[in-house]
Amino acid sequence: MSDEVRDMIRSALADEPALGLEFEQVVEDGRKRRARRRLGALTAAAVGVVAVVAVAVSGTFAPTSAPPAGMLSTSPTTVTSSVAATPGCVTESMTGGFPDLPRGTATPAELAESGRLTEAFRQFPLPLPAGVEATPLRLCAIDGSWGGDFRLTGDRSVFVYVRPLGGQPPAGCVLYTPETRCSAKVLPDGSTARVTVEPGAEATLVSADVWRADGTYVRVTETGGRGSVTRVLDDDQLTAIAAAPQLKVQVAGGPVPPAPSDQRAAQLGSVLAAVIPPGLKVERTPADEALMFRVRQGGYRALANLTDSAGTGWVMVNLEKPGAGEVDCGGRATCRLVDLSGGRKAALDTVVEGGVTRLSLNAKAADGTWISVQTSNVADTGGASDAPTRPNPPLAEADLVRIAELPHLHW
């Protein structure tokens, strides 16, 4: 499954057990970001997403194996220019399931668009297979975007997310695993559609992203609970939902950064190699990461073990899309602000617990990219051990600052 969706799922599920590489400190950017977690057993993270995420978003799920009364119609319906008024709704703050972190509030315009989109989508004849029905969909305000979910007969669920395109160009494929299948094509109206299928032993997840010619971006994702590996909707059906004219957003949006891509990750390449202090050897982690950037959790991540005569520790660098907010410590006693070049500030956390030392530096690049650099005196062994493997982290404060100041380290 895509790391962007994995990140959403993680936000909705209960806290995971400590994995050795976790920082329990909250990385605050003015939006109450959740702590970054090491990449773990990702297919297992999908288990329970139907029961947890969807209930939190719209409450449309029933405890039975089939949808309750009030199904979405699958028969053709004429779309008129007049759409009846429907009350808008707001997705609760911190709810998972979507690319944006919900604000928990909405402007009058966003609420009105929520009601309009919900009512408009009711007129769309869902392309469902014979014998399959669906629960109603409500598209609630998220953060300059709207989303919701509906349940299909059985245990599969579909999430729909829409927002203004905002000038974002279509993104290429991202192959998260060797089993990932991805394809892209141009639709007859000039829109670009991408379908990504990620099979797994626990669950199969498939997403259709459409960068539409009408100025709207839509993502439609189908997933299921434990053991749900059989899809209900095929590629064309998912794409048809994402291309539905009823999902056109009529509220203008601001510029949107490009979606993360393998191409940009390759451009970032080995930019970090130049700032690793002499004497430290870069070693691959059990997940075969060696300080080269990859698309992870909706952004870019580079991870590696660093070894010298004192032992082995790890370093991780995350880039998140440019966004609002100021760098601060959020009142944490373990944090202080340090100066970067160009008048920028960075928040440096130093935490020592049971012999484990963790340094975390958070900053913003000139273009607004959020940069997080983390290091610890615990090696990444692929397990849950949190035992120190060297006296101190392999990188010091000055090393973290040098990484954050790299001119090419941005979105």
Secondary structure, 3 states (H helix, E strand, C coil): CCHHHHHHHHHHCCCCCCCCCCCCCCCCCCCCCCCCCCCCCHHHHCCCHHHHHHHHHCCCCCCCCCCCCCCCCCCCCCCCCCCCCCCCCECCCCCCCCCCCCCCCCCHHHHHHHHHHHHHHCCCCCCCCCCCCECCCCCEECCCCEEEEEEECCCEEEEEEEEECCCCCCCCCCCCCCCCEEEEEECCCCCEEEEEEECCCCECEEEEEEECCCCEEEEEEEEECCCECCCCCCHHHHHHHHCCHHHCCCCCCCCCCCCCCHHHHHHHCCHHHHHCCCCCEEECCCCCCCCCCEEECCEEEEEEEEEECCEEEEEEEEEECCCCCCCCCCCCCCEEEEECHHHCEEEEEEEEECCEEEEEEEEECCCCCEEEEEEECCCCCCCCCCCCCCCCCCCCHHHHHHHHCCCCCCC
